[in-house]
């Protein structure tokens, strides 16, 4: 609980002191030290300030200041912070003490437990290894892609070390704390509003100069900090000379060499974090806080603005006034708006303008550039003083340059990219068919076992046709899902995705998009929801919005079971990869056309320059790739036991009830007169131009919730085998996909009133038209909600749902009608 929550006469033990720099120092100097007892004596007539007793003397604090001091009281439950930042209470059990109150010893014990909870924020440039550290120490399995912007939201985890419990938050990668990009603003807001006890600033040791720029801004914020010199093994291989002890002294921040992939230096890092944390609470940490000198004129301007800011007592506990002054001088738009509400805002702005004018006169540059130059000047000076030098034992970029010479070649880049896609899909089919057959045989055995040993009735029908038929028709695609994600994970982790962005930038620009749009679009092949969230890394609002609108054109993994089911049924194995690639290419082509239309006629705005880091290739370990692949597999299995299972049972129930009056009625006839048959027959005329019968229509309708449900719905609806037009005409040449092809061809024959043999090519065309519709239509509900969340309006989410469905109807109808001209 907060000190401000204690009532008059109550006593508490101080757990920790929050707040910024000077305020924290002043509070600690006044005796508010961790473990000390503080008592509320009385409130002022207007309830603020409040008089407290500590260390034998009396002192007054405002409520706003007391809010930043955490205590443990014997009269209330003990709050314990959880990883999701919620605060829950541990109730005091009856019998612990008289009337439920804690004894002084118990209070001290609880306070000590609370004090040993350290909130840590991981901050650093993109691709520096923050998420690798987060995964290593917390056991979480977040995605680690070797390109900028992979962490687009905060991730929470926990770890225990040295008797302390660490609550970790992995913040998005950012190059600075300016107001340039969404992730920069997000990180800054998190650090200010949810002030961590310690910041672990992760640095790429092989690129120190650039990484240390963010460190200088964190120093301005006066946040307790430890730096991890990550990827230190690469600097050793190169023969770099890094005197990290001298650097620690010059920056006033401990710097620890680390290699997160192996765990090297992690114990030292967290041990140092504990030391800094304890030092923050009133003991010595061994490091002095420094101020980076920006030159006489700028420093004078900072001091003048600080004088005004320090008058606002409510401001100082939360913000470093020096940091605010620097950001104001940099013309930071968010800080300008914040200061505008101050009573002396005009005087502050006048100081800022005077400094800017003087700096312009002396240096010939604007003040923002002068501040950046001063920071880089400090960094260069510190590196020289610590005798930093890059070695020449091994060119860590040599392999990268050789590979890039081929993969990003002017003429070879695109063919290689498409060749990799072809290989990925071909292996997915070819290697995946064997374990897929095993799973399918297992599902068939379970279905047969249940069918043989359970009596006829609704329960048996539900288990065989609903659960096993629905879930089993989707779970058989798990091997293909795993193989596909294996390829995607490898390309992400090794750094190829960043190169794909590089070679695609010009094409993206011609589409009216930013080069960074390519990363969310590629992520869309996995899942559209995180892809929509990943658009936050795009600085241009225009590109961000257009990217969100065309993301449904990217075939997410939820569509893969449908693709595999239909292509496996109607196309020979040597053509399946080509059909799959054609679907992806059609989606990409539609995205190109639509983005040009949207950026030209619907969404206006300025584009931003293409600036993106191309990190060196780092070949991931098999363990990391296996873990990432299995995480996706687990998500897929969870869906099987959740939404797919429920949807399959609902579809079965709608297809089973009402029970027919005639017990001898065929399964096909029963389905047609069931609830789902009536729904399908009602909407069937809408899809006649596409050649779809009511079963396919129902599948599409079910897929609005989640695309996998289309596959499970078809699995339920096509689970019987008593309604074929001519079983003798069918040639059994396609193993596991027999039933679906046979029944769909039968339905097509009835719909078009032709023989089974003549219906075969029409059924194949219908199947391809169906795939086109699935590719283009209605994004899942979760994607629409994500678009609403990112744009702040349902308008764009609803627009996305409507335009994609209309587009799917038109394109699939054209494909079928044109195709029929050649049959």
C-alpha positions in Angstrom: 0.0 0.0 0.0 1.0 3.7 -0.3 2.1 5.8 2.6 -0.7 8.2 1.7 -3.3 5.4 2.4 -2.3 5.1 6.1 -4.8 6.6 8.5 -4.0 8.9 11.4 -2.3 6.9 14.2 -1.4 4.0 11.9 2.2 2.7 11.5 3.9 1.2 8.5 7.2 -0.1 7.4 8.8 1.5 4.3 9.1 -1.0 1.5 10.5 1.2 -1.3 10.7 4.7 -2.6 9.7 5.5 -6.2 9.9 8.8 -8.0 12.7 10.5 -10.0 16.3 11.6 -9.3 16.4 14.7 -7.1 13.0 14.0 -5.4 14.0 10.4 -4.5 17.3 11.6 -3.1 15.7 14.3 -1.0 13.1 11.9 0.4 15.8 9.3 1.3 18.0 12.0 2.9 15.0 12.9 5.1 15.0 9.4 6.5 12.5 7.6 4.4 14.7 4.6 4.0 13.6 1.0 3.2 12.8 -0.9 6.4 12.2 2.2 8.6 9.1 2.6 10.6 6.9 5.6 9.8 3.8 6.8 11.8 1.0 9.1 10.7 0.5 11.9 13.3 -2.1 14.2 11.9 -3.5 15.7 8.7 -3.6 19.4 7.9 -7.0 21.2 8.1 -7.5 20.6 4.4 -6.1 17.0 4.6 -2.9 18.0 2.8 -0.1 17.9 3.8 0.3 15.1 6.4 2.6 15.1 9.4 4.6 11.8 9.9 7.0 10.6 12.5 10.2 8.8 11.4 13.6 8.3 13.0 12.4 10.1 16.1 11.5 13.4 14.4 8.5 14.8 12.6 8.2 15.7 9.0 5.4 16.7 6.6 4.7 15.4 3.1 2.0 16.1 0.5 -0.3 13.3 -0.5 1.4 13.4 -4.0 4.8 12.7 -2.4 3.5 10.1 0.0 1.9 8.3 -3.0 5.4 7.4 -4.1 6.4 5.7 -0.9 5.3 2.0 -0.6 4.7 0.7 2.9 3.4 -2.4 4.7 0.8 -1.8 7.4 -0.5 -4.2 10.1 -4.1 -3.1 9.7 -4.6 -4.1 6.1 -4.0 -7.0 3.7 -0.5 -7.2 2.2 -0.3 -6.2 -1.5 1.8 -8.3 -3.8 2.6 -7.2 -7.3 1.9 -9.6 -10.1 3.4 -9.9 -13.5 0.4 -8.4 -15.2 0.8 -5.2 -13.1 -2.4 -5.9 -11.2 -2.2 -5.7 -7.4 -3.9 -8.5 -5.5 -4.1 -8.9 -1.7 -3.0 -11.8 0.5 -5.6 -11.9 3.3 -4.3 -12.2 6.8 -5.5 -15.5 8.1 -7.5 -15.7 11.3 -5.3 -16.7 14.3 -2.2 -15.1 13.0 -2.4 -12.4 15.6 -4.9 -10.9 17.9 -7.9 -9.4 16.0 -6.1 -10.1 12.7 -3.3 -7.5 13.3 0.3 -8.3 12.5 3.0 -8.1 15.2 5.9 -5.7 14.6 8.1 -8.7 13.7 5.6 -9.9 11.2 5.3 -6.5 9.7 9.0 -6.3 9.2 9.0 -9.8 7.6 6.3 -8.8 5.2 8.1 -5.5 4.4 11.3 -7.4 3.7 9.4 -9.7 1.3 7.9 -6.7 -0.5 11.3 -4.9 -0.6 12.7 -8.0 -2.4 10.4 -7.5 -5.4 12.2 -5.5 -8.1 10.4 -4.1 -11.1 12.7 -4.2 -14.1 12.2 -2.7 -17.6 14.2 -4.0 -20.5 15.1 -1.1 -22.8 17.3 -1.0 -25.9 17.6 -0.6 -29.7 15.8 -3.0 -32.0 17.7 -6.3 -32.5 19.9 -5.8 -29.5 18.8 -9.0 -27.7 16.2 -7.7 -25.1 13.7 -10.3 -25.9 16.4 -13.0 -25.8 17.3 -11.9 -22.3 13.6 -11.9 -21.4 13.1 -15.4 -22.6 16.3 -16.7 -21.0 15.6 -15.5 -17.5 11.8 -15.7 -17.4 11.3 -18.9 -19.4 8.8 -17.1 -21.6 8.7 -18.0 -25.3 8.2 -14.7 -27.0 9.1 -14.4 -30.7 12.6 -13.2 -31.4 12.9 -12.0 -35.0 16.2 -10.6 -36.4 14.7 -7.4 -37.6 13.5 -4.1 -36.2 10.1 -3.9 -34.6 9.5 -7.5 -33.6 8.5 -6.5 -30.1 5.6 -4.2 -30.7 4.1 -4.3 -27.2 5.2 -4.8 -23.6 5.7 -8.4 -22.5 5.6 -9.3 -18.8 7.5 -12.1 -17.1 9.2 -13.0 -13.8 12.4 -14.4 -12.5 14.1 -15.2 -9.2 17.7 -14.5 -8.4 19.7 -14.0 -5.2 16.8 -14.0 -2.9 15.0 -11.3 -5.0 11.9 -11.6 -7.2 12.1 -9.8 -10.5 9.0 -8.5 -12.3 10.2 -8.0 -15.9 8.7 -6.0 -18.7 10.2 -6.2 -22.2 9.5 -2.9 -23.9 9.6 -2.3 -27.7 12.9 -1.7 -29.3 13.6 2.0 -29.9 16.6 4.0 -31.0 15.7 7.0 -28.9 13.1 8.5 -26.6 11.9 11.2 -29.0 8.4 11.7 -30.3 9.2 10.3 -33.8 7.7 6.9 -33.8 4.9 5.1 -31.8 7.3 2.7 -30.1 9.4 5.6 -28.9 6.4 7.3 -27.3 5.3 4.0 -25.9 8.6 3.3 -24.2 8.8 6.8 -22.8 5.3 6.7 -21.4 6.0 3.3 -19.7 9.2 4.7 -18.1 7.5 7.8 -16.8 4.0 6.6 -15.8 5.1 3.1 -14.5 8.5 4.0 -13.2 10.5 0.8 -12.9 12.8 0.2 -9.9 15.6 -0.6 -12.4 16.1 -0.3 -16.1 18.3 -2.9 -17.8 19.6 -1.1 -20.9 20.6 -3.8 -23.4 23.4 -2.7 -25.8 24.7 -4.4 -28.9 28.4 -4.4 -28.0 29.4 -4.8 -31.6 27.8 -1.4 -32.4 28.4 0.6 -29.3 28.4 4.2 -30.6 24.9 4.0 -31.9 23.5 2.0 -29.0 24.9 4.4 -26.4 22.8 7.3 -27.7 19.7 5.8 -26.1 21.8 5.3 -22.9 22.5 9.1 -22.8 18.8 9.8 -22.9 18.1 7.3 -20.1 20.8 9.1 -18.1 18.9 12.4 -18.7 15.8 10.7 -17.2 17.8 9.9 -14.0 16.5 6.4 -13.8 18.5 3.7 -11.9 20.1 1.7 -14.6 22.4 -1.3 -15.5 23.8 -1.8 -19.0 24.2 -5.2 -20.6 27.0 -5.2 -23.3 25.3 -8.0 -25.2 26.7 -10.1 -28.1 30.1 -9.6 -26.4 31.4 -12.8 -28.0 31.2 -11.1 -31.4 33.4 -8.3 -30.2 35.9 -10.8 -28.8 36.0 -12.7 -32.1 36.6 -9.4 -33.9 39.3 -8.5 -31.4 37.7 -5.3 -30.1 39.2 -3.6 -27.1 36.4 -2.6 -24.7 37.3 -1.4 -21.2 33.9 -1.8 -19.8 35.0 -0.8 -16.3 36.2 2.5 -17.6 33.0 3.0 -19.6 31.0 2.2 -16.5 32.9 4.9 -14.6 32.5 7.5 -17.4 28.8 6.9 -17.9 28.0 6.5 -14.2 26.3 3.2 -15.0 27.5 -0.4 -14.4 28.1 -2.2 -17.7 28.3 -6.0 -17.8 29.5 -8.1 -20.7 26.8 -10.6 -21.7 25.9 -13.3 -24.3 22.2 -14.0 -23.8 22.1 -17.0 -26.2 24.4 -18.9 -23.8 23.6 -17.1 -20.6 27.0 -15.7 -20.1 27.1 -12.7 -17.8 23.4 -12.9 -16.8 24.1 -13.7 -13.1 26.5 -10.7 -13.0 23.9 -8.5 -14.6 21.2 -9.3 -12.2 23.6 -9.2 -9.2 24.6 -5.7 -10.3 20.9 -4.8 -10.7 20.3 -5.8 -7.1 23.3 -3.6 -6.0 21.9 -0.6 -7.9 18.5 -1.3 -6.5 19.8 -1.4 -2.9 21.9 1.7 -3.6 18.8 3.5 -4.8 17.2 2.7 -1.5 19.7 4.6 0.5 23.0 2.6 0.4 25.9 3.1 -1.9 25.9 1.6 -5.4 29.4 2.7 -6.2 28.4 4.8 -9.2 27.7 8.5 -9.4 25.0 10.0 -11.5 26.4 12.2 -14.3 25.1 15.1 -16.4 26.1 15.1 -20.0 27.4 18.6 -20.9 25.7 20.0 -23.9 27.7 23.2 -24.1 27.4 26.5 -22.3 24.4 28.0 -24.1 22.3 24.9 -23.9 23.2 24.1 -20.3 22.3 27.6 -19.3 19.0 27.2 -21.1 18.4 23.9 -19.3 19.1 25.5 -16.0 16.7 28.5 -16.7 13.9 26.1 -17.7 14.5 23.9 -14.7 14.0 26.8 -12.4 10.5 27.2 -13.8 9.7 23.5 -13.7 10.9 23.1 -10.1 8.2 25.5 -9.0 5.7 22.8 -9.8 5.9 20.4 -6.8 3.6 17.9 -8.4 5.9 17.6 -11.4 9.1 16.7 -9.7 8.3 13.4 -8.1 7.3 11.9 -11.5 9.7 13.6 -14.0 13.3 14.6 -14.1 13.2 18.3 -14.7 16.5 18.2 -16.6 15.0 15.6 -19.0 11.9 17.7 -19.5 14.0 20.8 -20.2 16.2 19.0 -22.8 13.1 17.6 -24.5 11.5 21.0 -24.6 14.7 22.5 -26.2 14.5 19.6 -28.7 11.0 20.9 -29.7 9.4 17.6 -28.6 5.8 17.9 -29.6 4.4 15.9 -26.7 6.4 17.9 -24.1 5.5 21.2 -25.8 1.8 20.3 -25.3 2.5 19.2 -21.7 4.2 22.5 -20.8 1.6 24.6 -22.5 -0.7 24.0 -19.5 1.7 25.6 -17.0 0.9 29.1 -15.7 4.4 30.3 -16.8 4.4 28.5 -20.1 5.0 31.7 -22.1 8.2 32.5 -20.0 9.4 28.9 -20.5 8.8 29.1 -24.3 10.6 32.5 -24.3 13.7 30.9 -22.6 13.6 28.1 -25.1 13.5 30.4 -28.1 16.3 32.6 -26.8 18.5 29.5 -26.3 17.6 28.3 -29.8 18.5 31.7 -31.3 21.9 31.9 -29.5 22.8 28.3 -30.5 21.9 29.0 -34.1 24.1 32.1 -34.1 27.1 30.3 -32.5 27.0 27.0 -34.3 24.9 27.6 -37.4 22.7 24.5 -36.6 19.3 24.1 -34.9 19.2 23.3 -31.2 18.0 19.8 -31.7 21.0 19.0 -33.9 23.3 20.7 -31.4 21.9 18.5 -28.6 22.4 15.3 -30.6 25.9 16.4 -31.6 26.7 17.0 -27.9 25.5 13.5 -26.9 27.5 11.9 -29.7 30.5 14.0 -28.8 30.2 12.7 -25.2 30.0 9.1 -26.5 33.0 9.5 -28.7 35.0 11.1 -25.9 34.1 8.3 -23.5 35.0 5.6 -26.1 38.4 7.3 -26.7 39.1 7.7 -23.0 38.3 4.1 -22.5 40.6 3.2 -25.4 37.8 1.6 -27.3 39.0 0.1 -30.7 37.5 -2.3 -33.1 39.6 -5.3 -34.0 40.4 -6.9 -37.3 40.8 -10.5 -36.2 37.6 -11.4 -37.9 35.2 -9.4 -40.0 31.9 -10.2 -38.4 30.1 -8.7 -41.4 32.2 -10.7 -44.0 29.7 -13.6 -44.2 26.8 -11.1 -44.2 28.3 -9.2 -47.1 28.9 -12.3 -49.1 25.3 -13.6 -48.5 23.8 -10.2 -49.2 25.7 -10.0 -52.5 23.5 -12.9 -53.6 20.2 -12.5 -51.7 19.9 -8.7 -52.4 21.2 -8.8 -55.9 19.5 -6.5 -58.4 18.4 -9.4 -60.6 18.6 -12.4 -58.3 16.9 -11.0 -55.2 13.3 -11.5 -56.3 13.8 -14.9 -58.0 15.5 -16.2 -54.9 12.7 -14.9 -52.7 10.0 -16.6 -54.7 12.2 -19.8 -55.0 12.4 -19.9 -51.2 8.6 -19.6 -51.0 8.3 -22.5 -53.5 10.7 -24.7 -51.6 8.9 -23.9 -48.3 5.5 -25.0 -49.6 6.8 -28.0 -51.5 8.6 -29.3 -48.4 5.5 -28.5 -46.3 3.5 -30.8 -48.5 6.0 -33.5 -49.3 7.5 -33.9 -45.8 4.3 -33.3 -44.1 2.2 -36.0 -45.8 3.8 -38.8 -43.9 3.1 -37.7 -40.3 -0.2 -36.4 -41.6 -1.1 -39.9 -42.7 -0.2 -41.3 -39.3 -2.4 -38.7 -37.5 -5.2 -39.3 -39.9 -5.0 -43.1 -39.4 -5.1 -42.4 -35.6 -8.1 -40.2 -35.9 -9.9 -42.8 -38.1 -9.0 -45.5 -35.6 -10.5 -43.5 -32.7 -13.6 -42.7 -34.8 -14.0 -46.4 -35.6 -13.5 -47.4 -32.0 -16.2 -45.0 -30.8 -18.5 -45.9 -33.6 -18.2 -49.7 -32.9 -18.6 -49.6 -29.1 -21.2 -46.8 -28.5 -24.9 -47.4 -29.1 -26.5 -45.4 -31.9 -27.9 -42.0 -30.8 -27.1 -38.3 -30.5 -24.1 -38.9 -28.2 -22.4 -41.3 -30.6 -23.2 -39.0 -33.6 -21.8 -36.0 -31.8 -18.6 -37.7 -30.9 -18.1 -39.4 -34.3 -19.3 -36.6 -36.6 -19.0 -33.5 -34.5 -15.9 -33.9 -32.3 -13.8 -36.5 -34.2 -15.0 -35.4 -37.7 -14.7 -31.7 -37.0 -11.6 -31.5 -34.8 -9.9 -34.5 -36.5 -10.3 -32.8 -40.0 -8.2 -29.9 -38.7 -5.7 -31.5 -36.4 -4.3 -33.7 -39.2 -2.7 -30.5 -40.6 -0.5 -30.0 -37.5 2.6 -31.4 -39.3 2.3 -29.0 -42.2 1.7 -26.1 -39.7 4.9 -27.0 -37.8 7.0 -27.4 -41.0 5.7 -24.0 -42.4 6.5 -22.2 -39.1 9.9 -23.8 -39.0 10.8 -22.1 -42.3 9.2 -18.8 -41.3 11.0 -18.8 -37.9 14.3 -19.6 -39.5 14.0 -16.8 -42.0 13.0 -14.3 -39.2 15.7 -15.3 -36.8 18.6 -15.4 -39.2 17.9 -11.9 -40.6 16.5 -12.7 -44.0 13.2 -10.9 -43.3 15.1 -7.6 -43.0 16.6 -8.2 -46.4 13.2 -9.0 -47.9 12.1 -5.6 -46.6 15.2 -4.0 -48.2 14.6 -5.5 -51.6 10.8 -4.8 -51.4 11.0 -1.1 -50.4 10.9 0.3 -54.0 7.9 -1.9 -54.8 6.2 -0.9 -51.5 6.8 2.8 -52.4 5.2 2.3 -55.8 2.2 0.8 -54.0 2.0 3.9 -51.9 3.4 2.2 -48.8 6.5 2.4 -46.7 9.3 -0.3 -46.9 8.5 -1.1 -43.2 5.0 -2.2 -44.3 6.6 -5.3 -45.7 7.3 -6.7 -42.2 3.7 -6.6 -41.0 2.6 -8.0 -44.4 5.1 -10.9 -44.0 3.8 -11.4 -40.4 0.3 -11.5 -41.9 1.2 -14.9 -43.4 1.4 -16.1 -39.8 -1.5 -14.3 -38.2 -3.2 -11.1 -39.2 -3.8 -9.9 -35.6 -0.2 -9.4 -34.5 0.5 -8.2 -38.0 -2.0 -5.4 -37.5 -0.3 -4.6 -34.2 3.1 -4.6 -35.9 2.0 -1.6 -38.0 2.8 0.5 -35.0 6.5 0.5 -36.2 5.5 2.4 -39.3 5.9 6.2 -38.6 3.6 7.3 -41.5 -0.1 7.3 -40.5 -1.0 6.9 -44.2 1.2 3.8 -44.7 0.1 2.4 -41.4 -3.6 2.6 -42.2 -3.3 1.3 -45.8 -1.1 -1.6 -44.5 -3.8 -2.5 -42.1 -6.5 -2.5 -44.8 -4.6 -4.8 -47.2 -3.3 -7.2 -44.5 -6.4 -9.5 -45.0 -5.0 -10.3 -48.4 -2.1 -12.1 -46.8 -2.9 -15.8 -46.3 -2.7 -16.3 -42.5 -1.9 -19.7 -41.1 -5.6 -20.2 -40.2 -6.3 -20.5 -43.9 -3.6 -23.2 -44.4 -5.8 -26.2 -43.2 -8.4 -25.1 -45.8 -5.8 -24.7 -48.5 -4.3 -28.1 -47.8 -7.7 -29.8 -47.5 -8.9 -28.5 -50.8 -5.7 -28.7 -52.8 -5.0 -32.1 -51.4 -8.4 -33.3 -52.5 -8.5 -31.8 -56.1 -5.0 -31.5 -57.3 -2.2 -34.0 -57.8 0.8 -33.7 -55.5 3.1 -32.3 -58.1 0.7 -29.3 -58.6 -0.2 -28.6 -55.0 2.7 -26.3 -54.3 2.0 -24.3 -57.4 -1.7 -24.0 -56.5 -0.6 -22.9 -53.0 1.9 -20.3 -54.3 -0.8 -19.1 -56.8 -3.0 -18.3 -53.8 -0.3 -16.4 -52.1 0.6 -14.6 -55.3 -3.0 -13.6 -56.0 -3.3 -12.3 -52.4 -0.1 -10.2 -52.9 -1.3 -9.0 -56.3 -4.6 -7.9 -54.8 -2.7 -6.2 -52.0 -0.6 -4.2 -54.6 -3.7 -3.1 -56.5 -5.7 -2.2 -53.4 -2.8 -0.3 -51.7 -2.4 1.9 -54.8 -6.2 2.6 -54.9 -6.4 3.3 -51.1 -3.3 5.5 -51.0 -4.4 7.5 -54.0 -8.1 7.9 -53.4 -9.0 7.1 -49.8 -6.1 7.7 -47.4 -4.1 11.0 -47.6 -0.9 11.9 -45.8 2.8 12.4 -46.0 5.2 9.4 -46.4 8.3 9.1 -44.2 11.9 8.2 -45.2 12.9 4.6 -45.3 15.4 4.1 -42.5 15.9 0.5 -41.3 18.8 -1.4 -39.8 20.1 -4.4 -41.7 21.6 -6.5 -38.9 24.3 -9.2 -39.6 23.1 -12.7 -40.3 23.0 -14.6 -37.1 22.2 -18.3 -37.6 19.8 -19.4 -34.9 20.3 -22.5 -32.8 18.2 -25.6 -33.5 16.9 -25.3 -30.0 15.6 -21.8 -30.5 13.9 -22.7 -33.9 12.4 -25.8 -32.4 11.0 -23.8 -29.5 9.5 -21.2 -31.7 8.0 -23.8 -34.0 6.5 -25.8 -31.1 5.0 -22.6 -29.6 3.0 -22.2 -32.7 2.1 -25.8 -32.6 0.8 -25.4 -29.1 -1.3 -22.4 -30.1 -2.8 -24.5 -32.9 -3.6 -27.4 -30.5 -5.1 -25.0 -28.0 -7.4 -23.8 -30.8 -8.4 -27.4 -31.4 -9.5 -27.8 -27.8 -11.2 -24.5 -27.7 -13.0 -22.6 -30.5 -12.7 -25.4 -33.1 -14.1 -28.0 -30.7 -17.0 -25.7 -29.7 -17.7 -24.7 -33.3 -17.6 -28.3 -34.6 -20.2 -29.3 -32.0 -22.4 -26.4 -32.8 -22.2 -27.1 -36.6 -22.9 -30.8 -35.9 -25.9 -29.9 -33.7 -27.3 -27.6 -36.4 -26.9 -30.4 -38.9 -28.3 -33.1 -36.7 -31.4 -31.4 -35.4 -34.4 -31.5 -35.8 -34.5 -35.2 -35.9 -36.3 -36.5 -39.0 -39.7 -38.0 -38.9 -38.6 -40.8 -41.2 -36.0 -43.0 -39.5 -34.9 -44.3 -42.9 -34.1 -40.9 -44.3 -30.6 -40.7 -45.8 -28.0 -38.6 -44.0 -27.8 -36.3 -47.0 -31.6 -35.6 -46.9 -31.5 -35.2 -43.1 -28.7 -32.6 -43.4 -30.7 -30.7 -46.0 -33.8 -30.4 -43.8 -31.7 -29.7 -40.6 -31.2 -26.2 -39.2 -27.9 -25.8 -40.9 -29.3 -27.1 -44.2 -32.1 -24.5 -44.0 -29.5 -21.7 -43.4 -27.4 -22.9 -46.2 -30.3 -23.2 -48.6 -31.4 -19.7 -47.7 -28.1 -18.1 -48.7 -27.3 -20.5 -51.5 -28.7 -18.2 -54.3 -26.2 -15.6 -53.3 -23.3 -17.9 -54.2 -24.7 -19.6 -57.3 -22.3 -17.4 -59.5 -19.4 -19.0 -57.7 -20.8 -22.5 -58.2 -21.0 -23.1 -54.4 -23.6 -25.4 -52.9 -25.1 -24.8 -49.5 -22.5 -26.8 -47.6 -19.7 -24.6 -48.9 -21.8 -21.5 -48.1 -22.2 -22.7 -44.5 -18.5 -23.3 -44.2 -17.8 -19.7 -45.3 -20.4 -18.4 -42.9 -18.8 -20.3 -40.0 -15.3 -19.0 -41.0 -16.1 -15.4 -40.0 -15.2 -16.3 -36.4 -12.0 -18.1 -37.2 -10.8 -19.4 -40.6 -9.9 -22.9 -39.2 -13.6 -23.4 -38.5 -14.2 -23.6 -42.3 -12.1 -26.8 -42.4 -13.8 -28.3 -39.3 -17.2 -27.4 -40.7 -16.5 -29.1 -44.0 -15.1 -32.0 -42.0 -18.5 -32.3 -40.2 -20.7 -31.8 -43.3 -18.8 -34.2 -45.4 -18.4 -36.9 -42.8 -21.0 -39.3 -44.2 -20.5 -41.6 -47.2 -24.0 -42.7 -48.3 -24.9 -40.2 -50.9 -22.7 -40.6 -53.9 -24.2 -40.3 -57.4 -22.1 -43.0 -58.9 -19.5 -44.7 -56.7 -18.3 -46.9 -59.5 -17.2 -44.0 -61.7 -14.8 -42.7 -59.1 -11.2 -43.8 -59.4 -9.5 -44.2 -56.0 -6.2 -42.5 -56.6 -5.9 -39.9 -53.9 -5.6 -41.7 -50.5 -6.7 -39.6 -47.5 -8.6 -37.0 -49.5 -11.1 -39.5 -51.0 -14.2 -38.5 -49.1 -14.2 -34.8 -49.5 -13.5 -34.9 -53.3 -16.1 -37.6 -53.8 -18.8 -35.8 -52.0 -18.1 -32.4 -53.3 -18.1 -33.8 -56.9 -21.4 -35.5 -56.1 -22.9 -32.2 -54.9 -21.6 -30.4 -58.0 -23.1 -33.1 -60.2 -26.5 -32.5 -58.6 -26.2 -28.7 -58.6 -25.4 -28.6 -62.4 -27.5 -31.7 -63.3 -24.6 -33.5 -65.0 -23.0 -36.9 -64.7 -20.4 -37.6 -62.0 -17.7 -37.8 -64.6 -18.5 -34.5 -66.2 -18.8 -32.9 -62.8 -15.1 -33.6 -62.0 -13.6 -30.6 -63.8 -16.4 -28.4 -62.7 -15.8 -29.5 -59.1 -12.1 -28.7 -59.4 -12.9 -25.3 -60.7 -15.4 -24.8 -57.9 -12.7 -25.8 -55.4 -10.3 -23.2 -56.8 -13.0 -20.6 -56.7 -13.8 -21.5 -53.1 -10.1 -21.1 -52.3 -10.1 -17.6 -53.8 -13.1 -16.7 -51.7 -11.4 -18.0 -48.6 -8.3 -16.1 -49.5 -10.0 -12.7 -49.9 -13.1 -12.6 -47.7 -14.0 -11.3 -44.3 -11.0 -11.1 -41.9 -11.7 -13.0 -38.7 -13.4 -11.1 -35.9 -10.1 -10.8 -33.9 -8.5 -9.0 -36.9 -11.4 -6.5 -37.1 -11.1 -5.9 -33.4 -7.3 -5.3 -33.8 -7.9 -2.8 -36.6 -10.4 -1.0 -34.4 -7.9 -1.0 -31.5 -5.0 0.4 -33.7 -7.1 3.1 -35.5 -9.4 3.9 -32.5 -12.5 3.6 -34.7 -14.9 0.9 -35.7 -15.2 2.6 -39.1 -12.0 1.1 -40.6 -12.7 -2.3 -39.0 -16.1 -2.5 -40.5 -14.9 -1.1 -43.9 -12.2 -3.9 -43.9 -14.9 -6.5 -43.3 -17.2 -5.2 -46.0 -14.8 -4.5 -48.8 -13.0 -7.8 -48.5 -16.2 -9.8 -48.7 -17.5 -7.9 -51.7 -14.0 -8.3 -53.4 -14.1 -12.0 -52.6 -17.5 -12.4 -54.1 -16.6 -10.6 -57.3 -13.2 -12.2 -57.9 -14.3 -15.8 -57.1 -17.4 -15.3 -59.4 -15.2 -14.1 -62.2 -12.8 -17.1 -61.8 -15.7 -19.6 -61.9 -17.6 -18.0 -64.7 -14.5 -17.5 -66.9 -13.3 -21.0 -66.1 -16.7 -22.5 -67.1 -16.2 -21.1 -70.6 -13.3 -23.6 -71.1 -15.0 -26.7 -69.7 
